[in-house]
Amino acid sequence: MKKVLVTGGMGFIGSHYIKTLLSESQTNINILDNISPQIHGDFFEAPSFIDNSRVNFFEGSVTDKEIVRNALQGVDTLIHLAAETGTGQSMYEITTYNHVNSHGTAVLLEEIQKNYKQNIARIILASSRSVYGEGSYLCSNSGEYINPDPRSFKSLSNKEWDYYCHKCKNKLLFQPTSERTECKPASIYAVTKKNQEDLVSTFCAANDIDYSILRFQNVYGEGQSLKNPYTGILSIFSNRLRNGDQIPIFEDGNMTRDFVHVSDVVNALLLSTFHDDSISSIMNVGSGIATPIKDVAELLRAEFKSLSKIIVTEQFRVGDIRNNYAELSLISKVLGYEPKVKLEDGIKLFSEWVMQQEIEEDKLDLVNAELKSKNLMG
């Protein structure tokens, strides 16, 4: 019988994946999670699936060799979701992000090499669209595709939001980003996710282990932490809407993201888990649609029937990107993945869930003040 280890299994994506795995298969599951207060709050309430006889829970960090060794026992598939997340926070919590994301992945792989190399058939890594930095752009004049460098504090301070061709000076048109696009991480978080990718792909190739590296776009949905002010833009906006506060939109409000519902992400994980043939690929997971941030705020405000104002602030954060949305032909070909949840439907489901939760303290202003004090926000 199949047995998997899910690191970060108590988190947003991990919980959805495990619940689906328990209902749709006979898989045995080990969970490794450190129950981070930033995500779960000070008082963690264990989900009901912990009591399932097919589930073993190990509380601890992926950086702890002994706990990792115990959690890997008898496992044939590793689903590595555990990571510190948050673009802005990563720019000053550099040691923490590198230790958990990069070093933690190295600990997992080293324990597999030492003790379980013959057992592990596949490693599935949750990576991020952030590894690209900016997405792919096209110069309509020359027909040249360009993957621009990250924007600087100086250019952002001058409100130079968009990208222009260095030759003809025309505004570049953003395009769907394929896995062939050069990676140019714009944040420490993105660097650590790319480190994870390189560690896993190199390790697996050397040890004849199959792998599936999934570059998630902006994942949202029911169960997303409402306590974490560093990541999850829909959760951050929801807290402010429920508290009657303004919704601040950075830059000119026209930044776009590819919002993918958590059920579609879980489907990609399940397809990777049970795929019969070799995968050994890096693949995008998203909706394949670019949506402006201000449009998402409007959709949420309508669902909450809120009178909160949406304010375009022209503020910015170092490490944020302008545009990115996924080109999905590879994952469709390899795994048969197709996104199913439209954004409007997903936001409705998310909003209905949020309204059933306690109203959380809004900490966005504190986070922004922290970024400003470190000269990472203007």
C-alpha positions as a Python dict, from the first residue, in 0.01 Angstrom:
ca = {
    (1, 'M'): (0, 0, 0),
    (2, 'K'): (125, 347, -89),
    (3, 'K'): (268, 564, 187),
    (4, 'V'): (349, 932, 151),
    (5, 'L'): (516, 1195, 365),
    (6, 'V'): (362, 1542, 340),
    (7, 'T'): (583, 1814, 483),
    (8, 'G'): (381, 2120, 578),
    (9, 'G'): (77, 1893, 583),
    (10, 'M'): (-113, 2108, 833),
    (11, 'G'): (-90, 2413, 610),
    (12, 'F'): (-340, 2549, 361),
    (13, 'I'): (-253, 2334, 59),
    (14, 'G'): (-137, 2035, 263),
    (15, 'S'): (-463, 2005, 456),
    (16, 'H'): (-670, 2007, 138),
    (17, 'Y'): (-440, 1753, -24),
    (18, 'I'): (-449, 1515, 273),
    (19, 'K'): (-828, 1531, 310),
    (20, 'T'): (-869, 1449, -58),
    (21, 'L'): (-609, 1173, -41),
    (22, 'L'): (-790, 1010, 252),
    (23, 'S'): (-1128, 1024, 81),
    (24, 'E'): (-1015, 909, -264),
    (25, 'S'): (-745, 648, -191),
    (26, 'Q'): (-620, 398, 64),
    (27, 'T'): (-287, 576, 99),
    (28, 'N'): (-111, 587, 436),
    (29, 'I'): (13, 933, 528),
    (30, 'N'): (291, 1073, 744),
    (31, 'I'): (269, 1445, 817),
    (32, 'L'): (559, 1666, 924),
    (33, 'D'): (470, 2020, 1030),
    (34, 'N'): (613, 2271, 1277),
    (35, 'I'): (272, 2436, 1347),
    (36, 'S'): (402, 2787, 1282),
    (37, 'P'): (221, 3053, 1490),
    (38, 'Q'): (247, 3293, 1195),
    (39, 'I'): (18, 3061, 1000),
    (40, 'H'): (-190, 2888, 1266),
    (41, 'G'): (-197, 3150, 1542),
    (42, 'D'): (-108, 3095, 1905),
    (43, 'F'): (-373, 2828, 1963),
    (44, 'F'): (-361, 2544, 1711),
    (45, 'E'): (-671, 2331, 1668),
    (46, 'A'): (-581, 1999, 1505),
    (47, 'P'): (-797, 1903, 1204),
    (48, 'S'): (-1016, 1596, 1232),
    (49, 'F'): (-810, 1394, 983),
    (50, 'I'): (-532, 1364, 1243),
    (51, 'D'): (-741, 1097, 1416),
    (52, 'N'): (-753, 878, 1105),
    (53, 'S'): (-577, 543, 1155),
    (54, 'R'): (-390, 594, 826),
    (55, 'V'): (-230, 918, 947),
    (56, 'N'): (83, 964, 1159),
    (57, 'F'): (173, 1316, 1268),
    (58, 'F'): (525, 1436, 1346),
    (59, 'E'): (548, 1785, 1494),
    (60, 'G'): (875, 1953, 1414),
    (61, 'S'): (1086, 2128, 1154),
    (62, 'V'): (1221, 1998, 824),
    (63, 'T'): (1559, 2117, 952),
    (64, 'D'): (1554, 1860, 1237),
    (65, 'K'): (1739, 1553, 1109),
    (66, 'E'): (1604, 1310, 1369),
    (67, 'I'): (1239, 1406, 1315),
    (68, 'V'): (1286, 1398, 938),
    (69, 'R'): (1443, 1052, 961),
    (70, 'N'): (1150, 919, 1162),
    (71, 'A'): (891, 1082, 937),
    (72, 'L'): (1047, 926, 624),
    (73, 'Q'): (1027, 571, 757),
    (74, 'G'): (834, 341, 521),
    (75, 'V'): (755, 624, 278),
    (76, 'D'): (765, 579, -101),
    (77, 'T'): (658, 930, -208),
    (78, 'L'): (764, 1264, -60),
    (79, 'I'): (536, 1566, -105),
    (80, 'H'): (746, 1863, 6),
    (81, 'L'): (522, 2160, 84),
    (82, 'A'): (689, 2296, 398),
    (83, 'A'): (837, 2643, 349),
    (84, 'E'): (854, 2992, 487),
    (85, 'T'): (640, 3210, 261),
    (86, 'G'): (611, 3584, 211),
    (87, 'T'): (793, 3795, -46),
    (88, 'G'): (830, 4108, 168),
    (89, 'Q'): (927, 3929, 489),
    (90, 'S'): (1191, 3726, 308),
    (91, 'M'): (1382, 4042, 220),
    (92, 'Y'): (1488, 4091, 584),
    (93, 'E'): (1433, 3748, 744),
    (94, 'I'): (1700, 3617, 511),
    (95, 'T'): (1860, 3363, 744),
    (96, 'T'): (1525, 3211, 841),
    (97, 'Y'): (1404, 3175, 483),
    (98, 'N'): (1730, 3023, 366),
    (99, 'H'): (1751, 2790, 667),
    (100, 'V'): (1398, 2651, 641),
    (101, 'N'): (1353, 2648, 264),
    (102, 'S'): (1700, 2570, 130),
    (103, 'H'): (1865, 2393, 425),
    (104, 'G'): (1543, 2210, 519),
    (105, 'T'): (1521, 2064, 170),
    (106, 'A'): (1885, 1961, 192),
    (107, 'V'): (1816, 1782, 523),
    (108, 'L'): (1530, 1587, 364),
    (109, 'L'): (1741, 1481, 68),
    (110, 'E'): (2039, 1387, 284),
    (111, 'E'): (1824, 1166, 505),
    (112, 'I'): (1682, 996, 195),
    (113, 'Q'): (2036, 944, 63),
    (114, 'K'): (2158, 796, 392),
    (115, 'N'): (1861, 583, 493),
    (116, 'Y'): (1580, 557, 239),
    (117, 'K'): (1728, 586, -109),
    (118, 'Q'): (1586, 251, -218),
    (119, 'N'): (1238, 330, -82),
    (120, 'I'): (1160, 668, -235),
    (121, 'A'): (1017, 641, -587),
    (122, 'R'): (914, 1004, -639),
    (123, 'I'): (966, 1348, -485),
    (124, 'I'): (700, 1613, -547),
    (125, 'L'): (808, 1969, -471),
    (126, 'A'): (579, 2268, -430),
    (127, 'S'): (767, 2549, -599),
    (128, 'S'): (649, 2896, -695),
    (129, 'R'): (592, 3121, -995),
    (130, 'S'): (817, 3365, -808),
    (131, 'V'): (1126, 3186, -943),
    (132, 'Y'): (1072, 3356, -1278),
    (133, 'G'): (1080, 3704, -1132),
    (134, 'E'): (895, 3897, -1398),
    (135, 'G'): (707, 3691, -1649),
    (136, 'S'): (757, 3679, -2023),
    (137, 'Y'): (712, 3994, -2234),
    (138, 'L'): (690, 4069, -2606),
    (139, 'C'): (804, 4372, -2803),
    (140, 'S'): (527, 4418, -3059),
    (141, 'N'): (763, 4614, -3283),
    (142, 'S'): (1050, 4366, -3311),
    (143, 'G'): (869, 4046, -3216),
    (144, 'E'): (1139, 3978, -2956),
    (145, 'Y'): (1049, 3793, -2635),
    (146, 'I'): (1206, 3945, -2325),
    (147, 'N'): (1237, 3832, -1964),
    (148, 'P'): (1326, 4161, -1791),
    (149, 'D'): (1535, 4210, -1479),
    (150, 'P'): (1364, 4294, -1147),
    (151, 'R'): (1266, 4656, -1094),
    (152, 'S'): (1490, 4861, -865),
    (153, 'F'): (1392, 5076, -569),
    (154, 'K'): (1493, 5379, -776),
    (155, 'S'): (1275, 5292, -1074),
    (156, 'L'): (979, 5212, -852),
    (157, 'S'): (1029, 5538, -664),
    (158, 'N'): (1001, 5713, -1001),
    (159, 'K'): (671, 5527, -1062),
    (160, 'E'): (820, 5333, -1350),
    (161, 'W'): (579, 5047, -1312),
    (162, 'D'): (586, 4894, -1660),
    (163, 'Y'): (858, 4763, -1888),
    (164, 'Y'): (971, 4916, -2217),
    (165, 'C'): (1185, 4781, -2497),
    (166, 'H'): (1542, 4906, -2457),
    (167, 'K'): (1567, 4940, -2836),
    (168, 'C'): (1243, 5093, -2965),
    (169, 'K'): (1113, 5221, -2628),
    (170, 'N'): (769, 5068, -2691),
    (171, 'K'): (581, 4934, -2389),
    (172, 'L'): (633, 4559, -2363),
    (173, 'L'): (327, 4334, -2373),
    (174, 'F'): (321, 4064, -2106),
    (175, 'Q'): (274, 3706, -2225),
    (176, 'P'): (200, 3368, -2066),
    (177, 'T'): (516, 3244, -1897),
    (178, 'S'): (637, 2898, -1996),
    (179, 'E'): (880, 2676, -1809),
    (180, 'R'): (1142, 2763, -2073),
    (181, 'T'): (1153, 3123, -1948),
    (182, 'E'): (1477, 3219, -1776),
    (183, 'C'): (1448, 3241, -1399),
    (184, 'K'): (1536, 3580, -1250),
    (185, 'P'): (1420, 3573, -885),
    (186, 'A'): (1331, 3917, -748),
    (187, 'S'): (1307, 3825, -377),
    (188, 'I'): (1492, 3612, -125),
    (189, 'Y'): (1185, 3388, -104),
    (190, 'A'): (1208, 3330, -479),
    (191, 'V'): (1580, 3253, -452),
    (192, 'T'): (1513, 2987, -189),
    (193, 'K'): (1240, 2828, -400),
    (194, 'K'): (1479, 2810, -694),
    (195, 'N'): (1736, 2657, -459),
    (196, 'Q'): (1480, 2391, -367),
    (197, 'E'): (1420, 2314, -734),
    (198, 'D'): (1790, 2278, -808),
    (199, 'L'): (1849, 2060, -505),
    (200, 'V'): (1561, 1824, -587),
    (201, 'S'): (1625, 1795, -962),
    (202, 'T'): (2000, 1741, -917),
    (203, 'F'): (1955, 1492, -631),
    (204, 'C'): (1689, 1292, -815),
    (205, 'A'): (1887, 1274, -1138),
    (206, 'A'): (2193, 1147, -947),
    (207, 'N'): (1994, 886, -754),
    (208, 'D'): (1751, 770, -1023),
    (209, 'I'): (1445, 903, -838),
    (210, 'D'): (1151, 1045, -1028),
    (211, 'Y'): (1037, 1400, -947),
    (212, 'S'): (760, 1647, -1014),
    (213, 'I'): (837, 2014, -948),
    (214, 'L'): (520, 2223, -954),
    (215, 'R'): (545, 2600, -987),
    (216, 'F'): (227, 2721, -818),
    (217, 'Q'): (82, 3054, -919),
    (218, 'N'): (-118, 3261, -662),
    (219, 'V'): (-308, 2992, -473),
    (220, 'Y'): (-627, 3091, -290),
    (221, 'G'): (-931, 2923, -139),
    (222, 'E'): (-1116, 2807, 167),
    (223, 'G'): (-889, 2733, 461),
    (224, 'Q'): (-622, 2986, 366),
    (225, 'S'): (-472, 3139, 679),
    (226, 'L'): (-649, 3459, 784),
    (227, 'K'): (-385, 3513, 1053),
    (228, 'N'): (-80, 3553, 831),
    (229, 'P'): (-35, 3916, 718),
    (230, 'Y'): (267, 3837, 498),
    (231, 'T'): (108, 3628, 225),
    (232, 'G'): (-229, 3544, 68),
    (233, 'I'): (-365, 3863, -83),
    (234, 'L'): (-729, 3748, -77),
    (235, 'S'): (-705, 3673, 295),
    (236, 'I'): (-539, 4009, 362),
    (237, 'F'): (-808, 4194, 166),
    (238, 'S'): (-1085, 3993, 335),
    (239, 'N'): (-967, 4090, 681),
    (240, 'R'): (-973, 4457, 588),
    (241, 'L'): (-1316, 4432, 425),
    (242, 'R'): (-1464, 4267, 734),
    (243, 'N'): (-1306, 4531, 956),
    (244, 'G'): (-1443, 4811, 738),
    (245, 'D'): (-1095, 4932, 640),
    (246, 'Q'): (-977, 5065, 306),
    (247, 'I'): (-817, 4825, 60),
    (248, 'P'): (-478, 4967, -45),
    (249, 'I'): (-369, 4865, -396),
    (250, 'F'): (0, 4914, -472),
    (251, 'E'): (146, 5086, -777),
    (252, 'D'): (-130, 5184, -1022),
    (253, 'G'): (-351, 4885, -944),
    (254, 'N'): (-288, 4722, -1281),
    (255, 'M'): (-46, 4452, -1164),
    (256, 'T'): (-171, 4109, -1267),
    (257, 'R'): (-152, 3765, -1112),
    (258, 'D'): (-265, 3415, -1204),
    (259, 'F'): (-508, 3315, -928),
    (260, 'V'): (-557, 2939, -900),
    (261, 'H'): (-804, 2776, -664),
    (262, 'V'): (-664, 2532, -410),
    (263, 'S'): (-874, 2245, -549),
    (264, 'D'): (-695, 2279, -884),
    (265, 'V'): (-359, 2277, -705),
    (266, 'V'): (-460, 1964, -513),
    (267, 'N'): (-556, 1802, -843),
    (268, 'A'): (-206, 1872, -977),
    (269, 'L'): (-56, 1715, -665),
    (270, 'L'): (-278, 1408, -694),
    (271, 'L'): (-197, 1367, -1062),
    (272, 'S'): (172, 1381, -970),
    (273, 'T'): (126, 1135, -683),
    (274, 'F'): (-45, 862, -884),
    (275, 'H'): (105, 912, -1231),
    (276, 'D'): (220, 572, -1357),
    (277, 'D'): (499, 685, -1588),
    (278, 'S'): (811, 885, -1516),
    (279, 'I'): (755, 1260, -1477),
    (280, 'S'): (1092, 1425, -1395),
    (281, 'S'): (966, 1766, -1507),
    (282, 'I'): (924, 2122, -1385),
    (283, 'M'): (568, 2240, -1457),
    (284, 'N'): (349, 2544, -1405),
    (285, 'V'): (25, 2509, -1209),
    (286, 'G'): (-226, 2790, -1251),
    (287, 'S'): (-541, 2908, -1420),
    (288, 'G'): (-362, 3045, -1724),
    (289, 'I'): (-546, 3378, -1685),
    (290, 'A'): (-396, 3715, -1584),
    (291, 'T'): (-621, 3914, -1347),
    (292, 'P'): (-548, 4270, -1227),
    (293, 'I'): (-518, 4302, -849),
    (294, 'K'): (-778, 4578, -836),
    (295, 'D'): (-1031, 4355, -1015),
    (296, 'V'): (-985, 4089, -747),
    (297, 'A'): (-1043, 4350, -478),
    (298, 'E'): (-1366, 4456, -651),
    (299, 'L'): (-1488, 4096, -672),
    (300, 'L'): (-1422, 4044, -302),
    (301, 'R'): (-1590, 4370, -204),
    (302, 'A'): (-1900, 4269, -399),
    (303, 'E'): (-1912, 3926, -230),
    (304, 'F'): (-1880, 4082, 116),
    (305, 'K'): (-2128, 4358, 26),
    (306, 'S'): (-1873, 4594, 178),
    (307, 'L'): (-1865, 4974, 164),
    (308, 'S'): (-1486, 4979, 210),
    (309, 'K'): (-1306, 5195, -42),
    (310, 'I'): (-1043, 5056, -277),
    (311, 'I'): (-754, 5302, -288),
    (312, 'V'): (-475, 5295, -545),
    (313, 'T'): (-183, 5414, -330),
    (314, 'E'): (112, 5418, -575),
    (315, 'Q'): (312, 5258, -296),
    (316, 'F'): (538, 4963, -380),
    (317, 'R'): (735, 4679, -226),
    (318, 'V'): (1084, 4578, -330),
    (319, 'G'): (1069, 4221, -465),
    (320, 'D'): (716, 4245, -605),
    (321, 'I'): (668, 4166, -971),
    (322, 'R'): (449, 4347, -1222),
    (323, 'N'): (294, 4061, -1419),
    (324, 'N'): (301, 3684, -1442),
    (325, 'Y'): (58, 3420, -1559),
    (326, 'A'): (115, 3059, -1647),
    (327, 'E'): (146, 2886, -1980),
    (328, 'L'): (-1, 2541, -1906),
    (329, 'S'): (67, 2326, -2213),
    (330, 'L'): (342, 2119, -2048),
    (331, 'I'): (147, 2006, -1742),
    (332, 'S'): (-154, 1942, -1963),
    (333, 'K'): (56, 1716, -2184),
    (334, 'V'): (245, 1536, -1906),
    (335, 'L'): (-28, 1497, -1641),
    (336, 'G'): (-352, 1587, -1818),
    (337, 'Y'): (-402, 1883, -1584),
    (338, 'E'): (-667, 2140, -1668),
    (339, 'P'): (-788, 2413, -1427),
    (340, 'K'): (-1157, 2377, -1343),
    (341, 'V'): (-1251, 2657, -1101),
    (342, 'K'): (-1322, 2999, -1251),
    (343, 'L'): (-1206, 3293, -1044),
    (344, 'E'): (-1556, 3429, -985),
    (345, 'D'): (-1674, 3091, -856),
    (346, 'G'): (-1363, 3041, -644),
    (347, 'I'): (-1394, 3382, -482),
    (348, 'K'): (-1758, 3310, -401),
    (349, 'L'): (-1661, 2983, -229),
    (350, 'F'): (-1375, 3154, -47),
    (351, 'S'): (-1592, 3445, 68),
    (352, 'E'): (-1865, 3214, 198),
    (353, 'W'): (-1603, 3028, 402),
    (354, 'V'): (-1447, 3350, 537),
    (355, 'M'): (-1784, 3473, 659),
    (356, 'Q'): (-1809, 3164, 880),
    (357, 'Q'): (-1476, 3240, 1051),
    (358, 'E'): (-1399, 3472, 1340),
    (359, 'I'): (-1287, 3818, 1234),
    (360, 'E'): (-909, 3835, 1265),
    (361, 'E'): (-703, 4135, 1369),
    (362, 'D'): (-581, 4322, 1064),
    (363, 'K'): (-200, 4353, 1073),
    (364, 'L'): (-132, 4489, 725),
    (365, 'D'): (-42, 4839, 845),
    (366, 'L'): (208, 4692, 1093),
    (367, 'V'): (368, 4482, 820),
    (368, 'N'): (391, 4779, 584),
    (369, 'A'): (544, 4994, 858),
    (370, 'E'): (800, 4721, 917),
    (371, 'L'): (890, 4713, 546),
    (372, 'K'): (920, 5093, 532),
    (373, 'S'): (1151, 5095, 834),
    (374, 'K'): (1384, 4862, 641),
    (375, 'N'): (1366, 5071, 322),
    (376, 'L'): (1186, 4789, 139),
    (377, 'M'): (867, 4981, 66),
    (378, 'G'): (797, 5322, -80),
}
